[in-house]
Amino acid sequence: MRPRRFTASAPLKGRIRVPGDKSISHRSIMLGALAVGETRVTGLLEGEDVLSTAAAMRAMGATITRGDDGMWHVHGVGVGGLLQPQSALDMGNSGTSTRLLMGLVASHPITATFIGDASLSKRPMGRVIDPLAMMGADFTAAPGGRLPLTLRGISPAVPIEYRLPVASAQVKSAILLAGLNTPGITTVIEPVPTRDHSERMLRGFGADLTVEIAADGARIIRLKGEAELKPQNIVVPGDPSSAAFFVVAALLIEGSDLIVENVGLNPTRAALFDVLRLMGGSIEEQNLREVGGEPVADLRVRHSLLTGIAVDPAVVPSMVDEFPILFVAAALAKGRTVTTGLEELRVKESDRISAMRAALELAGATVTETEDGLIIDGTGGDPLPGTADGTAVVTHLDHRIAMAMAIAGTVSRNGVEVDDTRPIATSFPIFEKLLQRASAM
Ligand code: S3P
């Protein structure tokens, strides 16, 4: 455990740059490892989750190195060329690594065992086991379809048409990645759109992938198997899910005027910024451009008094990782914020509904937990009381709970004690350093 007390912060000023997008970083390594030749990746997130993916791809035959200039070089083995790993693949805290790699292994004639930390070992894998078993892969999992789990892949696998029962980009991506080494057409039907990095990047690497919008609005994604992927030069944009913590901090801390550079604004990811604007937040997009096939801008954020709202549940998939920090914004807003449709938050790195309810309550916020969300009555801009001396909020090995409550501490009277800051390194290793820097400008 590495506890730390986060206390009232000076205004955030100047310009900062957050690390590369986690979703895109994972996929850069995986797809690079399946292309023949050298893929070069600039701006890769060097967080523990992505490093778990890199270690697993090395264990299955890819050569992955980091140059002194920070560029990553991935020499792939070709679709169908993954090798049998010699020991269990340690996924650490990373659900994305686990589920996407399960997809890759499923259609190769190899066996892999997946293990992870206490948080990951509680998360449901049945959502990926079901479709991958339909494709012919065989599984032995801990009770409830959890890690540790052994997967025996099969080649050739059977192409399927699968309608997603949960809105999950990880499940969608696992099936598409399995489809790469499967003869015929693999089809995923997505009733509610989720982040589309896999589709964009598979196409970028040369796969034959089409997306059709059905009459009911569902996305029908078709991938032609036995694909040949061509190596790419990838520039990873900044992670909007990491930028979110600084955007909210700058809105909440009086006197702040901060520019967060190079933020990915893919519409399937960026709904938090729209919600914050609806709440009255001053967030200006500057220098809108395209980086690595994704829309990117610098965000200028100025302190604003926020007003509570009812968040439209339709936007949940486009900000699914941003609710912990939205809850902090709501705790300082004027009036009531109501969130619904957040069932999926209960199966993230922690149960984020109950973890944030408990943490915000301990910090003195007024919060009610419902089955599928939180209702928060904000302070109207006054600081939160903070946690009493000797008590700490519990992060449950969840990086986003730790970072959200760190920001809550910066707008509190007493400070907020976070029980363990180590999980922050899974997605945002320089978080604390950047917070210190932006408040010292
Ligand atoms: C991710 C998808 C989301 C998200 C996770 C990253 C991805 O998970 O929460 O942080 O990269 O595909 P779900 O697919 O479980 O919603």
Boltz pocket constraint, residues with backbone or C-beta under 6 A from the ligand:
constraints:
  - pocket:
      binder: B
      contacts: [[A, 22], [A, 23], [A, 24], [A, 96], [A, 167], [A, 168], [A, 169], [A, 170], [A, 171], [A, 173], [A, 195], [A, 320], [A, 321], [A, 344]]
      max_distance: 6.0
